[in-house]
Amino acid sequence: MDFAYKIATPRSVEWILDKAIQTHGAGGLSQDFPLAGMQAGMRTLRFADGPDEVHLNALGRNEIKRHVKEARR
């Protein structure tokens, strides 16, 4: 399983939401826009999917296995 998308996608979405909130100023944190709720939901999703460290470790293990197999050829 490729864990890179499980790391990059949530981080990218959080970055985009952060920039959108900053663009809207204080309104980005208010109930006037859905951005604050989206940010909270995205952060919760990152916890529900598993810690980034777990995905990073799994990605690292898979990469090491792949390189070991290639080196043995």
N, CA, C and O atoms as a GROMACS GRO file, in nm:
protein
  292
    1MET      N    1   0.084  -0.118   0.000
    1MET     CA    2   0.000   0.000   0.000
    1MET      C    3   0.088   0.124   0.000
    1MET      O    4   0.187   0.130   0.073
    2ASP      N    5   0.054   0.220  -0.081
    2ASP     CA    6   0.130   0.344  -0.088
    2ASP      C    7   0.077   0.443   0.016
    2ASP      O    8  -0.037   0.488   0.008
    3PHE      N    9   0.160   0.476   0.112
    3PHE     CA   10   0.120   0.564   0.222
    3PHE      C   11   0.149   0.710   0.192
    3PHE      O   12   0.110   0.797   0.270
    4ALA      N   13   0.216   0.740   0.082
    4ALA     CA   14   0.253   0.878   0.052
    4ALA      C   15   0.130   0.968   0.039
    4ALA      O   16   0.131   1.082   0.086
    5TYR      N   17   0.024   0.918  -0.022
    5TYR     CA   18  -0.097   1.000  -0.037
    5TYR      C   19  -0.164   1.026   0.097
    5TYR      O   20  -0.228   1.129   0.116
    6LYS      N   21  -0.148   0.931   0.192
    6LYS     CA   22  -0.208   0.949   0.325
    6LYS      C   23  -0.134   1.056   0.405
    6LYS      O   24  -0.187   1.106   0.504
    7ILE      N   25  -0.014   1.090   0.363
    7ILE     CA   26   0.064   1.194   0.428
    7ILE      C   27   0.046   1.326   0.355
    7ILE      O   28   0.018   1.429   0.417
    8ALA      N   29   0.061   1.324   0.224
    8ALA     CA   30   0.062   1.448   0.145
    8ALA      C   31  -0.075   1.513   0.132
    8ALA      O   32  -0.086   1.635   0.141
    9THR      N   33  -0.180   1.435   0.112
    9THR     CA   34  -0.312   1.492   0.088
    9THR      C   35  -0.365   1.571   0.208
    9THR      O   36  -0.404   1.687   0.190
   10PRO      N   37  -0.369   1.515   0.328
   10PRO     CA   38  -0.419   1.594   0.441
   10PRO      C   39  -0.335   1.718   0.469
   10PRO      O   40  -0.389   1.824   0.503
   11ARG      N   41  -0.204   1.705   0.455
   11ARG     CA   42  -0.118   1.822   0.476
   11ARG      C   43  -0.147   1.930   0.374
   11ARG      O   44  -0.150   2.049   0.408
   12SER      N   45  -0.167   1.891   0.250
   12SER     CA   46  -0.197   1.988   0.144
   12SER      C   47  -0.330   2.057   0.168
   12SER      O   48  -0.342   2.179   0.153
   13VAL      N   49  -0.431   1.979   0.206
   13VAL     CA   50  -0.563   2.037   0.232
   13VAL      C   51  -0.556   2.133   0.349
   13VAL      O   52  -0.616   2.240   0.345
   14GLU      N   53  -0.484   2.097   0.454
   14GLU     CA   54  -0.470   2.188   0.569
   14GLU      C   55  -0.398   2.315   0.529
   14GLU      O   56  -0.435   2.424   0.574
   15TRP      N   57  -0.296   2.304   0.445
   15TRP     CA   58  -0.223   2.421   0.398
   15TRP      C   59  -0.316   2.514   0.319
   15TRP      O   60  -0.316   2.635   0.338
   16ILE      N   61  -0.396   2.455   0.230
   16ILE     CA   62  -0.490   2.534   0.150
   16ILE      C   63  -0.593   2.602   0.239
   16ILE      O   64  -0.622   2.721   0.221
   17LEU      N   65  -0.649   2.528   0.335
   17LEU     CA   66  -0.746   2.587   0.427
   17LEU      C   67  -0.684   2.699   0.510
   17LEU      O   68  -0.748   2.801   0.533
   18ASP      N   69  -0.561   2.680   0.554
   18ASP     CA   70  -0.493   2.784   0.631
   18ASP      C   71  -0.478   2.911   0.549
   18ASP      O   72  -0.501   3.021   0.600
   19LYS      N   73  -0.439   2.897   0.423
   19LYS     CA   74  -0.424   3.015   0.337
   19LYS      C   75  -0.559   3.082   0.312
   19LYS      O   76  -0.568   3.205   0.309
   20ALA      N   77  -0.664   3.003   0.296
   20ALA     CA   78  -0.798   3.060   0.276
   20ALA      C   79  -0.844   3.135   0.400
   20ALA      O   80  -0.903   3.243   0.390
   21ILE      N   81  -0.817   3.078   0.518
   21ILE     CA   82  -0.854   3.145   0.643
   21ILE      C   83  -0.776   3.277   0.656
   21ILE      O   84  -0.834   3.379   0.693
   22GLN      N   85  -0.648   3.275   0.626
   22GLN     CA   86  -0.567   3.397   0.634
   22GLN      C   87  -0.617   3.502   0.535
   22GLN      O   88  -0.618   3.621   0.566
   23THR      N   89  -0.658   3.460   0.417
   23THR     CA   90  -0.710   3.552   0.316
   23THR      C   91  -0.836   3.622   0.365
   23THR      O   92  -0.858   3.740   0.337
   24HIS      N   93  -0.919   3.549   0.438
   24HIS     CA   94  -1.045   3.605   0.488
   24HIS      C   95  -1.028   3.679   0.620
   24HIS      O   96  -1.123   3.737   0.673
   25GLY      N   97  -0.906   3.678   0.674
   25GLY     CA   98  -0.880   3.748   0.801
   25GLY      C   99  -0.963   3.689   0.913
   25GLY      O  100  -0.982   3.567   0.920
   26ALA      N  101  -1.012   3.776   1.002
   26ALA     CA  102  -1.091   3.729   1.116
   26ALA      C  103  -1.218   3.659   1.071
   26ALA      O  104  -1.270   3.572   1.142
   27GLY      N  105  -1.268   3.695   0.954
   27GLY     CA  106  -1.388   3.630   0.901
   27GLY      C  107  -1.366   3.482   0.875
   27GLY      O  108  -1.460   3.403   0.881
   28GLY      N  109  -1.242   3.444   0.847
   28GLY     CA  110  -1.211   3.303   0.822
   28GLY      C  111  -1.228   3.216   0.944
   28GLY      O  112  -1.245   3.095   0.933
   29LEU      N  113  -1.224   3.278   1.062
   29LEU     CA  114  -1.243   3.204   1.187
   29LEU      C  115  -1.385   3.217   1.241
   29LEU      O  116  -1.420   3.153   1.340
   30SER      N  117  -1.465   3.298   1.177
   30SER     CA  118  -1.602   3.320   1.224
   30SER      C  119  -1.697   3.219   1.160
   30SER      O  120  -1.657   3.135   1.080
   31GLN      N  121  -1.822   3.230   1.198
   31GLN     CA  122  -1.925   3.144   1.139
   31GLN      C  123  -1.977   3.200   1.006
   31GLN      O  124  -2.066   3.141   0.945
   32ASP      N  125  -1.922   3.314   0.963
   32ASP     CA  126  -1.965   3.373   0.836
   32ASP      C  127  -1.924   3.288   0.716
   32ASP      O  128  -1.990   3.289   0.613
   33PHE      N  129  -1.814   3.214   0.731
   33PHE     CA  130  -1.763   3.128   0.625
   33PHE      C  131  -1.744   2.987   0.683
   33PHE      O  132  -1.724   2.973   0.803
   34PRO      N  133  -1.750   2.885   0.600
   34PRO     CA  134  -1.737   2.748   0.652
   34PRO      C  135  -1.592   2.706   0.677
   34PRO      O  136  -1.567   2.590   0.710
   35LEU      N  137  -1.497   2.797   0.663
   35LEU     CA  138  -1.356   2.760   0.668
   35LEU      C  139  -1.312   2.705   0.804
   35LEU      O  140  -1.239   2.606   0.810
   36ALA      N  141  -1.356   2.767   0.913
   36ALA     CA  142  -1.314   2.720   1.046
   36ALA      C  143  -1.366   2.578   1.070
   36ALA      O  144  -1.294   2.494   1.124
   37GLY      N  145  -1.488   2.552   1.032
   37GLY     CA  146  -1.543   2.418   1.046
   37GLY      C  147  -1.471   2.317   0.959
   37GLY      O  148  -1.449   2.202   1.000
   38MET      N  149  -1.434   2.359   0.839
   38MET     CA  150  -1.360   2.270   0.750
   38MET      C  151  -1.222   2.238   0.808
   38MET      O  152  -1.175   2.124   0.800
   39GLN      N  153  -1.158   2.340   0.865
   39GLN     CA  154  -1.026   2.319   0.926
   39GLN      C  155  -1.036   2.220   1.042
   39GLN      O  156  -0.954   2.130   1.054
   40ALA      N  157  -1.136   2.238   1.127
   40ALA     CA  158  -1.155   2.147   1.240
   40ALA      C  159  -1.184   2.005   1.192
   40ALA      O  160  -1.134   1.908   1.248
   41GLY      N  161  -1.266   1.994   1.090
   41GLY     CA  162  -1.298   1.862   1.035
   41GLY      C  163  -1.177   1.794   0.974
   41GLY      O  164  -1.159   1.673   0.989
   42MET      N  165  -1.095   1.871   0.905
   42MET     CA  166  -0.974   1.815   0.843
   42MET      C  167  -0.877   1.767   0.950
   42MET      O  168  -0.816   1.661   0.936
   43ARG      N  169  -0.862   1.844   1.056
   43ARG     CA  170  -0.771   1.805   1.164
   43ARG      C  171  -0.821   1.677   1.231
   43ARG      O  172  -0.741   1.589   1.264
   44THR      N  173  -0.950   1.667   1.252
   44THR     CA  174  -1.009   1.547   1.310
   44THR      C  175  -0.987   1.427   1.219
   44THR      O  176  -0.958   1.318   1.267
   45LEU      N  177  -1.001   1.447   1.090
   45LEU     CA  178  -0.981   1.338   0.994
   45LEU      C  179  -0.838   1.287   1.000
   45LEU      O  180  -0.814   1.167   0.987
   46ARG      N  181  -0.742   1.376   1.018
   46ARG     CA  182  -0.602   1.333   1.028
   46ARG      C  183  -0.582   1.242   1.148
   46ARG      O  184  -0.507   1.145   1.140
   47PHE      N  185  -0.649   1.272   1.260
   47PHE     CA  186  -0.638   1.184   1.377
   47PHE      C  187  -0.709   1.052   1.352
   47PHE      O  188  -0.658   0.946   1.391
   48ALA      N  189  -0.824   1.056   1.289
   48ALA     CA  190  -0.903   0.935   1.266
   48ALA      C  191  -0.832   0.840   1.171
   48ALA      O  192  -0.841   0.718   1.187
   49ASP      N  193  -0.761   0.894   1.074
   49ASP     CA  194  -0.693   0.810   0.974
   49ASP      C  195  -0.565   0.749   1.031
   49ASP      O  196  -0.515   0.651   0.976
   50GLY      N  197  -0.514   0.804   1.136
   50GLY     CA  198  -0.392   0.752   1.196
   50GLY      C  199  -0.286   0.860   1.199
   50GLY      O  200  -0.285   0.950   1.114
   51PRO      N  201  -0.198   0.852   1.295
   51PRO     CA  202  -0.092   0.953   1.307
   51PRO      C  203   0.000   0.954   1.186
   51PRO      O  204   0.030   0.850   1.128
   52ASP      N  205   0.045   1.073   1.150
   52ASP     CA  206   0.138   1.086   1.038
   52ASP      C  207   0.263   1.002   1.058
   52ASP      O  208   0.319   0.948   0.962
   53GLU      N  209   0.308   0.992   1.183
   53GLU     CA  210   0.429   0.916   1.210
   53GLU      C  211   0.414   0.769   1.171
   53GLU      O  212   0.509   0.707   1.122
   54VAL      N  213   0.296   0.715   1.193
   54VAL     CA  214   0.271   0.575   1.155
   54VAL      C  215   0.280   0.561   1.004
   54VAL      O  216   0.342   0.467   0.953
   55HIS      N  217   0.219   0.653   0.931
   55HIS     CA  218   0.224   0.649   0.784
   55HIS      C  219   0.366   0.672   0.733
   55HIS      O  220   0.409   0.607   0.638
   56LEU      N  221   0.439   0.764   0.797
   56LEU     CA  222   0.577   0.789   0.756
   56LEU      C  223   0.664   0.665   0.779
   56LEU      O  224   0.746   0.630   0.694
   57ASN      N  225   0.645   0.599   0.893
   57ASN     CA  226   0.722   0.476   0.919
   57ASN      C  227   0.688   0.368   0.818
   57ASN      O  228   0.778   0.300   0.769
   58ALA      N  229   0.561   0.350   0.787
   58ALA     CA  230   0.521   0.248   0.690
   58ALA      C  231   0.577   0.281   0.552
   58ALA      O  232   0.623   0.192   0.481
   59LEU      N  233   0.572   0.408   0.514
   59LEU     CA  234   0.628   0.449   0.384
   59LEU      C  235   0.777   0.422   0.381
   59LEU      O  236   0.829   0.372   0.282
   60GLY      N  237   0.847   0.455   0.490
   60GLY     CA  238   0.991   0.430   0.496
   60GLY      C  239   1.025   0.282   0.486
   60GLY      O  240   1.117   0.244   0.413
   61ARG      N  241   0.950   0.199   0.558
   61ARG     CA  242   0.973   0.054   0.550
   61ARG      C  243   0.952   0.003   0.408
   61ARG      O  244   1.032  -0.077   0.358
   62ASN      N  245   0.846   0.048   0.344
   62ASN     CA  246   0.819   0.003   0.207
   62ASN      C  247   0.928   0.047   0.111
   62ASN      O  248   0.967  -0.028   0.021
   63GLU      N  249   0.978   0.169   0.128
   63GLU     CA  250   1.084   0.218   0.041
   63GLU      C  251   1.213   0.139   0.062
   63GLU      O  252   1.282   0.106  -0.034
   64ILE      N  253   1.246   0.110   0.186
   64ILE     CA  254   1.367   0.031   0.214
   64ILE      C  255   1.354  -0.108   0.152
   64ILE      O  256   1.449  -0.156   0.090
   65LYS      N  257   1.239  -0.172   0.167
   65LYS     CA  258   1.218  -0.304   0.106
   65LYS      C  259   1.233  -0.298  -0.044
   65LYS      O  260   1.292  -0.387  -0.105
   66ARG      N  261   1.178  -0.193  -0.105
   66ARG     CA  262   1.186  -0.179  -0.251
   66ARG      C  263   1.331  -0.164  -0.297
   66ARG      O  264   1.372  -0.224  -0.396
   67HIS      N  265   1.407  -0.082  -0.224
   67HIS     CA  266   1.547  -0.061  -0.262
   67HIS      C  267   1.631  -0.184  -0.239
   67HIS      O  268   1.723  -0.212  -0.316
   68VAL      N  269   1.602  -0.261  -0.134
   68VAL     CA  270   1.674  -0.384  -0.108
   68VAL      C  271   1.649  -0.484  -0.221
   68VAL      O  272   1.741  -0.549  -0.269
   69LYS      N  273   1.523  -0.496  -0.263
   69LYS     CA  274   1.489  -0.586  -0.373
   69LYS      C  275   1.561  -0.545  -0.501
   69LYS      O  276   1.612  -0.630  -0.573
   70GLU      N  277   1.565  -0.416  -0.529
   70GLU     CA  278   1.632  -0.367  -0.651
   70GLU      C  279   1.783  -0.392  -0.643
   70GLU      O  280   1.846  -0.423  -0.744
   71ALA      N  281   1.840  -0.377  -0.525
   71ALA     CA  282   1.984  -0.398  -0.509
   71ALA      C  283   2.024  -0.544  -0.527
   71ALA      O  284   2.136  -0.574  -0.567
   72ARG      N  285   1.931  -0.634  -0.497
   72ARG     CA  286   1.960  -0.778  -0.509
   72ARG      C  287   1.950  -0.827  -0.652
   72ARG      O  288   1.991  -0.939  -0.682
   73ARG      N  289   1.896  -0.747  -0.739
   73ARG     CA  290   1.880  -0.791  -0.880
   73ARG      C  291   2.009  -0.794  -0.952
   73ARG      O  292   2.013  -0.828  -1.070
   0.00000   0.00000   0.00000
